[in-house]
């Protein structure tokens, strides 16, 4: 028996040794493979150089924005699942076009817009200017689309040649919007929206307290949309070398002229010189082969012949950024403004202020450009960002603000500490005003037969309750606070713009302006885009021409770093994001009771507007204070 156990022990030890040896061998082989890969990556000179006469394919996908409003893991997950990105960063498009401008291997650019899902006019103008620079360098830009909507056509119009599919068309509708007004609905269900504002044009909460637009809203909207439309049509007509007024003439005569073209939109577009020629996709490929070089076919490829090309994202990945030397730092402030911390696509008063502080304390960064694309939000969060910029200027670093599609209300407040303020002619800005909204539902509770009563040591304890209404004395207090913030707002603007509060008040009152109008009212220093702001800041900092431009951004969070370390970022990351979204939805579920008569598709925008106005649905359902004074324009980028 003892010999049996002895033999068994030797067998187990042998098996364990073999298993341990195999484990060690595999780990060593894996380590050697990793080391060999790292050595190869270090020794190689980089990707194979591009061949001459290569076309840069600018295949734009999703909406063009300043930042992705999601983590990189979400974008990577979609690509793994075979889906296209829903957003394209403006900085990436500009960087690719700038590199192509001076790359001798790039002969021309092909712009494809079928995947483009929109962009603000100021953003489109940034891309169009970069395309113009490529053309000025002697490199044609060709555009092709199966159809063009208004944003995609604006870009395509700036191409050297603009091609449209023979069965396609162009949809140009102008600028404007139609709002829903909820006062009558609220009256039916017993809800009252108490709107307290400073500024006769401050109409951010008007949709909840009125049955239609006020005269001030009609006046401001008409002026804004006419200014944007003038910028759009002027840009297209100049790019297509059309007489002034051609676009409006084409739209006004559309019923008759389209009938004369037999109802063929593509043929009509050629007749109106809105496109250069009609081409199918294969005809487009054949033309680009003629203009450049035919791509080398692989032996096992069944694809049709095509032209020599490189995708713009792959091309951008080939560029080697500089990592040392004097730099200019860009901080992106995009989205609604809140008090605390926020991720990409949102402005957190604390988190964005920290990025500005990081740029200030970085000795290699000699100047800061704040790129603003925000309709506003929290007054307190806006002041946190503005103050940090003020401290940056006090530290001796120039600060320049570049306004994107929208920099209004709180977005304008955070811009006030700049040495210079640049806006695009199509920027939506201004909206210097303050608003607060307190919803009550005493009528709804009464209809349900619910009565509320209680006791309090002071009148303030029962001054506001969702079930009993708003005490007029509390409304007076809130109006005083809103007026105080407005007075502070116009005083800060007057100091920054070197004028008087009275003059600012005359052009403030919560009214929105296009950038071209804001320049005339002294609200900005000059017109220009992001690249112009970079040049202005570099000149103020006396930076050499070869200086670096770096984006100052928050590093990945602790959880993201942990997930990346263990290779779980693509699996657990989206799950955690979904759980967070579910939690936020649960917190707002109680607030939808008053919106029950609305279809789900109509209720969602209402909840989004309530959030922008500082109304906290969870607090509202609990009978707590659901309001705050906000600097928000509730203006949509058309």
Secondary structure, DSSP 8 states (H G I E B T S, - for coil): -HHHHHHHHHHHHHHHHHHHHHHHHHHHHHHHHHHHHHHHHHHS-SS----SSEEEEEE--EEEESS-SS-HHHHHHHHHTT---SEEEHHHHHHHHHHHHH-TTEEEEEEE-TTEEE--HHHHHHHHHHHHHHHHTT--EEEEES-B-HHHHHHHTTSSEEEE-TT--B----S-------HHHHHHHT-EEEEEEESTT--TTHHHH-SS--HHHHHHHHHHHHHHHHHHHHHHHHHTT--TTHHHHHHHTHHHHHHHTTT-HHHHHHHTTSSSEE--HHHHHHHHHHHS-B----TT--S---B-EEEHHHHHHH-----SS-EEEEEEEES-EESS---TTSEEHHHHHHHHHHHHH-TTEEEEEEEEEE-EEEHHHHHHHHHHHHHHHHTT-EEEEEEEEEEETHHHHTTTT-SEEEE-TT-EEE---EEEEEEE-HHHHHHTT-------SSGGGGSEETTTEE-HHHHHHHHHHHHHHHHHHHHHHHHHHTS-HHHHHHH-TT-EEEHHHHHHTTSSSEE--HHHHHHHHHHHHT--TT-EEEE------HHHHHHHHTT-TTTHHHHHHHHHHHHHHHHHGGGGGGGTTS-HHHHHHHHHHHHHTT--HHHHHTTS-----EEE------
